[in-house]
Amino acid sequence: PLFITFTMSSEQFEFPQLSETVTTLALDVMFKVLESKKYTPAKTAEWADTIGNGIIDKMRSTAPYFKYVVTSFIIEKVGAGLHFESVSHWDAKTDGSITAKFENDSLICLCTVVGVAI
C-alpha cells in the first residue's frame, strides 16, 4: 500500500500539476481492488464500480476544486490487442486527465481520471 501526504497549494487548482498524484492514487486503488483477483466476468462490473468510486472519493478529499469523471475498463489478459483513446476540449491550464494501467497475470485494468476545474 502507498501512503501519501498532501498539502494544499495554488497548484491544486491546476489539474496538470496534480497528474503524478492522481496517477499514484488511481494505481493504489486499482492495486487494492485487483491485486489477487483472477478475471471473472461476473465480478468485473463490481470491481470497476469499486475502483471508480474509490478514485472519486480519494480525489474529492485530495483536490476538492474539480469535477471528476472516472472510467474503468477491465479485460481478461489473453494476448488480444487493445487501443484506448480519449479526446477532450477544455482549459489546458486548469483541466486535465490521466490514464493508469494495472495488470496481473489474469487481467488488465485501464482507468481514466478526468478533472475539470470548478
Biotite code that builds the C-alpha atoms (Angstrom):
import biotite.structure as struc

atoms = struc.array([
    struc.Atom([0.000, 0.000, 0.000], chain_id="A", res_id=1, res_name="PRO", atom_name="CA", element="C"),
    struc.Atom([1.060, 3.560, -0.670], chain_id="A", res_id=2, res_name="LEU", atom_name="CA", element="C"),
    struc.Atom([0.920, 6.295, 1.953], chain_id="A", res_id=3, res_name="PHE", atom_name="CA", element="C"),
    struc.Atom([0.769, 9.838, 0.649], chain_id="A", res_id=4, res_name="ILE", atom_name="CA", element="C"),
    struc.Atom([0.742, 13.175, 2.482], chain_id="A", res_id=5, res_name="THR", atom_name="CA", element="C"),
    struc.Atom([-0.799, 16.198, 0.770], chain_id="A", res_id=6, res_name="PHE", atom_name="CA", element="C"),
    struc.Atom([-0.628, 19.914, 1.378], chain_id="A", res_id=7, res_name="THR", atom_name="CA", element="C"),
    struc.Atom([-2.876, 22.477, -0.330], chain_id="A", res_id=8, res_name="MET", atom_name="CA", element="C"),
    struc.Atom([-1.264, 24.956, -2.719], chain_id="A", res_id=9, res_name="SER", atom_name="CA", element="C"),
    struc.Atom([-2.347, 27.142, -5.597], chain_id="A", res_id=10, res_name="SER", atom_name="CA", element="C"),
    struc.Atom([-1.173, 24.355, -7.931], chain_id="A", res_id=11, res_name="GLU", atom_name="CA", element="C"),
    struc.Atom([-4.048, 22.198, -6.705], chain_id="A", res_id=12, res_name="GLN", atom_name="CA", element="C"),
    struc.Atom([-6.351, 24.360, -8.796], chain_id="A", res_id=13, res_name="PHE", atom_name="CA", element="C"),
    struc.Atom([-4.484, 23.179, -11.889], chain_id="A", res_id=14, res_name="GLU", atom_name="CA", element="C"),
    struc.Atom([-5.129, 19.518, -12.698], chain_id="A", res_id=15, res_name="PHE", atom_name="CA", element="C"),
    struc.Atom([-1.987, 19.111, -14.857], chain_id="A", res_id=16, res_name="PRO", atom_name="CA", element="C"),
    struc.Atom([0.089, 19.910, -11.744], chain_id="A", res_id=17, res_name="GLN", atom_name="CA", element="C"),
    struc.Atom([-1.646, 17.012, -9.965], chain_id="A", res_id=18, res_name="LEU", atom_name="CA", element="C"),
    struc.Atom([-1.188, 14.392, -12.677], chain_id="A", res_id=19, res_name="SER", atom_name="CA", element="C"),
    struc.Atom([1.513, 12.433, -10.828], chain_id="A", res_id=20, res_name="GLU", atom_name="CA", element="C"),
    struc.Atom([-0.541, 12.438, -7.603], chain_id="A", res_id=21, res_name="THR", atom_name="CA", element="C"),
    struc.Atom([-3.710, 11.409, -9.455], chain_id="A", res_id=22, res_name="VAL", atom_name="CA", element="C"),
    struc.Atom([-1.885, 8.573, -11.206], chain_id="A", res_id=23, res_name="THR", atom_name="CA", element="C"),
    struc.Atom([-0.474, 7.329, -7.882], chain_id="A", res_id=24, res_name="THR", atom_name="CA", element="C"),
    struc.Atom([-3.916, 7.449, -6.227], chain_id="A", res_id=25, res_name="LEU", atom_name="CA", element="C"),
    struc.Atom([-5.559, 5.632, -9.138], chain_id="A", res_id=26, res_name="ALA", atom_name="CA", element="C"),
    struc.Atom([-2.915, 2.904, -9.172], chain_id="A", res_id=27, res_name="LEU", atom_name="CA", element="C"),
    struc.Atom([-3.216, 2.496, -5.411], chain_id="A", res_id=28, res_name="ASP", atom_name="CA", element="C"),
    struc.Atom([-6.987, 1.954, -5.640], chain_id="A", res_id=29, res_name="VAL", atom_name="CA", element="C"),
    struc.Atom([-6.646, -0.394, -8.605], chain_id="A", res_id=30, res_name="MET", atom_name="CA", element="C"),
    struc.Atom([-3.958, -2.412, -6.801], chain_id="A", res_id=31, res_name="PHE", atom_name="CA", element="C"),
    struc.Atom([-6.035, -2.746, -3.620], chain_id="A", res_id=32, res_name="LYS", atom_name="CA", element="C"),
    struc.Atom([-9.100, -3.957, -5.545], chain_id="A", res_id=33, res_name="VAL", atom_name="CA", element="C"),
    struc.Atom([-7.426, -6.207, -8.136], chain_id="A", res_id=34, res_name="LEU", atom_name="CA", element="C"),
    struc.Atom([-4.088, -7.376, -6.700], chain_id="A", res_id=35, res_name="GLU", atom_name="CA", element="C"),
    struc.Atom([-5.039, -11.022, -6.140], chain_id="A", res_id=36, res_name="SER", atom_name="CA", element="C"),
    struc.Atom([-8.053, -11.255, -8.480], chain_id="A", res_id=37, res_name="LYS", atom_name="CA", element="C"),
    struc.Atom([-8.425, -13.654, -11.359], chain_id="A", res_id=38, res_name="LYS", atom_name="CA", element="C"),
    struc.Atom([-10.524, -12.460, -14.291], chain_id="A", res_id=39, res_name="TYR", atom_name="CA", element="C"),
    struc.Atom([-14.149, -13.353, -13.528], chain_id="A", res_id=40, res_name="THR", atom_name="CA", element="C"),
    struc.Atom([-16.744, -11.894, -15.933], chain_id="A", res_id=41, res_name="PRO", atom_name="CA", element="C"),
    struc.Atom([-19.472, -11.900, -13.284], chain_id="A", res_id=42, res_name="ALA", atom_name="CA", element="C"),
    struc.Atom([-17.320, -9.772, -10.949], chain_id="A", res_id=43, res_name="LYS", atom_name="CA", element="C"),
    struc.Atom([-15.827, -7.194, -13.330], chain_id="A", res_id=44, res_name="THR", atom_name="CA", element="C"),
    struc.Atom([-18.734, -4.706, -13.042], chain_id="A", res_id=45, res_name="ALA", atom_name="CA", element="C"),
    struc.Atom([-18.458, -4.775, -9.241], chain_id="A", res_id=46, res_name="GLU", atom_name="CA", element="C"),
    struc.Atom([-14.675, -4.312, -9.371], chain_id="A", res_id=47, res_name="TRP", atom_name="CA", element="C"),
    struc.Atom([-14.942, -1.438, -11.871], chain_id="A", res_id=48, res_name="ALA", atom_name="CA", element="C"),
    struc.Atom([-17.561, 0.274, -9.690], chain_id="A", res_id=49, res_name="ASP", atom_name="CA", element="C"),
    struc.Atom([-15.420, -0.134, -6.569], chain_id="A", res_id=50, res_name="THR", atom_name="CA", element="C"),
    struc.Atom([-12.381, 1.250, -8.387], chain_id="A", res_id=51, res_name="ILE", atom_name="CA", element="C"),
    struc.Atom([-14.261, 4.214, -9.861], chain_id="A", res_id=52, res_name="GLY", atom_name="CA", element="C"),
    struc.Atom([-15.890, 5.191, -6.575], chain_id="A", res_id=53, res_name="ASN", atom_name="CA", element="C"),
    struc.Atom([-12.638, 4.684, -4.670], chain_id="A", res_id=54, res_name="GLY", atom_name="CA", element="C"),
    struc.Atom([-10.752, 7.002, -7.014], chain_id="A", res_id=55, res_name="ILE", atom_name="CA", element="C"),
    struc.Atom([-13.516, 9.630, -6.888], chain_id="A", res_id=56, res_name="ILE", atom_name="CA", element="C"),
    struc.Atom([-13.551, 9.516, -3.062], chain_id="A", res_id=57, res_name="ASP", atom_name="CA", element="C"),
    struc.Atom([-9.771, 9.935, -2.848], chain_id="A", res_id=58, res_name="LYS", atom_name="CA", element="C"),
    struc.Atom([-9.754, 12.744, -5.399], chain_id="A", res_id=59, res_name="MET", atom_name="CA", element="C"),
    struc.Atom([-12.582, 14.646, -3.713], chain_id="A", res_id=60, res_name="ARG", atom_name="CA", element="C"),
    struc.Atom([-10.670, 14.645, -0.425], chain_id="A", res_id=61, res_name="SER", atom_name="CA", element="C"),
    struc.Atom([-7.307, 15.390, -2.081], chain_id="A", res_id=62, res_name="THR", atom_name="CA", element="C"),
    struc.Atom([-8.344, 18.135, -4.521], chain_id="A", res_id=63, res_name="ALA", atom_name="CA", element="C"),
    struc.Atom([-11.984, 19.161, -3.982], chain_id="A", res_id=64, res_name="PRO", atom_name="CA", element="C"),
    struc.Atom([-11.902, 22.023, -6.509], chain_id="A", res_id=65, res_name="TYR", atom_name="CA", element="C"),
    struc.Atom([-12.600, 19.813, -9.503], chain_id="A", res_id=66, res_name="PHE", atom_name="CA", element="C"),
    struc.Atom([-15.432, 17.844, -11.024], chain_id="A", res_id=67, res_name="LYS", atom_name="CA", element="C"),
    struc.Atom([-14.288, 14.298, -11.752], chain_id="A", res_id=68, res_name="TYR", atom_name="CA", element="C"),
    struc.Atom([-15.137, 11.595, -14.257], chain_id="A", res_id=69, res_name="VAL", atom_name="CA", element="C"),
    struc.Atom([-13.566, 8.153, -13.873], chain_id="A", res_id=70, res_name="VAL", atom_name="CA", element="C"),
    struc.Atom([-13.857, 5.362, -16.404], chain_id="A", res_id=71, res_name="THR", atom_name="CA", element="C"),
    struc.Atom([-12.685, 1.829, -15.631], chain_id="A", res_id=72, res_name="SER", atom_name="CA", element="C"),
    struc.Atom([-12.056, -0.848, -18.223], chain_id="A", res_id=73, res_name="PHE", atom_name="CA", element="C"),
    struc.Atom([-11.252, -4.433, -17.192], chain_id="A", res_id=74, res_name="ILE", atom_name="CA", element="C"),
    struc.Atom([-10.410, -7.163, -19.692], chain_id="A", res_id=75, res_name="ILE", atom_name="CA", element="C"),
    struc.Atom([-9.088, -10.666, -19.482], chain_id="A", res_id=76, res_name="GLU", atom_name="CA", element="C"),
    struc.Atom([-5.382, -10.917, -20.238], chain_id="A", res_id=77, res_name="LYS", atom_name="CA", element="C"),
    struc.Atom([-5.336, -13.262, -23.213], chain_id="A", res_id=78, res_name="VAL", atom_name="CA", element="C"),
    struc.Atom([-2.903, -11.521, -25.549], chain_id="A", res_id=79, res_name="GLY", atom_name="CA", element="C"),
    struc.Atom([-5.507, -9.607, -27.541], chain_id="A", res_id=80, res_name="ALA", atom_name="CA", element="C"),
    struc.Atom([-4.699, -6.126, -28.790], chain_id="A", res_id=81, res_name="GLY", atom_name="CA", element="C"),
    struc.Atom([-6.384, -3.050, -27.360], chain_id="A", res_id=82, res_name="LEU", atom_name="CA", element="C"),
    struc.Atom([-6.353, 0.608, -28.366], chain_id="A", res_id=83, res_name="HIS", atom_name="CA", element="C"),
    struc.Atom([-7.763, 3.175, -25.952], chain_id="A", res_id=84, res_name="PHE", atom_name="CA", element="C"),
    struc.Atom([-8.120, 6.844, -26.929], chain_id="A", res_id=85, res_name="GLU", atom_name="CA", element="C"),
    struc.Atom([-9.534, 9.884, -25.166], chain_id="A", res_id=86, res_name="SER", atom_name="CA", element="C"),
    struc.Atom([-10.026, 13.308, -26.722], chain_id="A", res_id=87, res_name="VAL", atom_name="CA", element="C"),
    struc.Atom([-11.267, 16.439, -24.970], chain_id="A", res_id=88, res_name="SER", atom_name="CA", element="C"),
    struc.Atom([-11.740, 20.169, -25.318], chain_id="A", res_id=89, res_name="HIS", atom_name="CA", element="C"),
    struc.Atom([-11.070, 22.215, -22.184], chain_id="A", res_id=90, res_name="TRP", atom_name="CA", element="C"),
    struc.Atom([-8.842, 24.755, -20.493], chain_id="A", res_id=91, res_name="ASP", atom_name="CA", element="C"),
    struc.Atom([-5.428, 23.085, -20.652], chain_id="A", res_id=92, res_name="ALA", atom_name="CA", element="C"),
    struc.Atom([-4.155, 25.129, -17.683], chain_id="A", res_id=93, res_name="LYS", atom_name="CA", element="C"),
    struc.Atom([-6.784, 24.027, -15.155], chain_id="A", res_id=94, res_name="THR", atom_name="CA", element="C"),
    struc.Atom([-8.314, 20.842, -16.573], chain_id="A", res_id=95, res_name="ASP", atom_name="CA", element="C"),
    struc.Atom([-6.740, 17.525, -17.450], chain_id="A", res_id=96, res_name="GLY", atom_name="CA", element="C"),
    struc.Atom([-6.793, 13.752, -17.422], chain_id="A", res_id=97, res_name="SER", atom_name="CA", element="C"),
    struc.Atom([-4.580, 10.779, -16.722], chain_id="A", res_id=98, res_name="ILE", atom_name="CA", element="C"),
    struc.Atom([-4.788, 7.141, -17.708], chain_id="A", res_id=99, res_name="THR", atom_name="CA", element="C"),
    struc.Atom([-3.439, 4.490, -15.339], chain_id="A", res_id=100, res_name="ALA", atom_name="CA", element="C"),
    struc.Atom([-2.843, 0.817, -16.102], chain_id="A", res_id=101, res_name="LYS", atom_name="CA", element="C"),
    struc.Atom([-2.826, -2.116, -13.708], chain_id="A", res_id=102, res_name="PHE", atom_name="CA", element="C"),
    struc.Atom([-2.226, -5.683, -14.752], chain_id="A", res_id=103, res_name="GLU", atom_name="CA", element="C"),
    struc.Atom([-1.607, -9.037, -13.171], chain_id="A", res_id=104, res_name="ASN", atom_name="CA", element="C"),
    struc.Atom([-1.280, -12.475, -14.768], chain_id="A", res_id=105, res_name="ASP", atom_name="CA", element="C"),
    struc.Atom([-5.061, -12.712, -15.345], chain_id="A", res_id=106, res_name="SER", atom_name="CA", element="C"),
    struc.Atom([-6.425, -9.257, -16.198], chain_id="A", res_id=107, res_name="LEU", atom_name="CA", element="C"),
    struc.Atom([-5.705, -5.730, -17.366], chain_id="A", res_id=108, res_name="ILE", atom_name="CA", element="C"),
    struc.Atom([-7.426, -2.646, -15.985], chain_id="A", res_id=109, res_name="CYS", atom_name="CA", element="C"),
    struc.Atom([-7.269, 0.817, -17.525], chain_id="A", res_id=110, res_name="LEU", atom_name="CA", element="C"),
    struc.Atom([-8.698, 3.832, -15.706], chain_id="A", res_id=111, res_name="CYS", atom_name="CA", element="C"),
    struc.Atom([-9.016, 7.356, -16.987], chain_id="A", res_id=112, res_name="THR", atom_name="CA", element="C"),
    struc.Atom([-9.480, 10.155, -14.460], chain_id="A", res_id=113, res_name="VAL", atom_name="CA", element="C"),
    struc.Atom([-10.706, 13.476, -15.828], chain_id="A", res_id=114, res_name="VAL", atom_name="CA", element="C"),
    struc.Atom([-10.560, 16.592, -13.652], chain_id="A", res_id=115, res_name="GLY", atom_name="CA", element="C"),
    struc.Atom([-12.374, 19.764, -14.676], chain_id="A", res_id=116, res_name="VAL", atom_name="CA", element="C"),
    struc.Atom([-11.874, 22.869, -12.518], chain_id="A", res_id=117, res_name="ALA", atom_name="CA", element="C"),
    struc.Atom([-14.988, 24.202, -10.818], chain_id="A", res_id=118, res_name="ILE", atom_name="CA", element="C"),
])
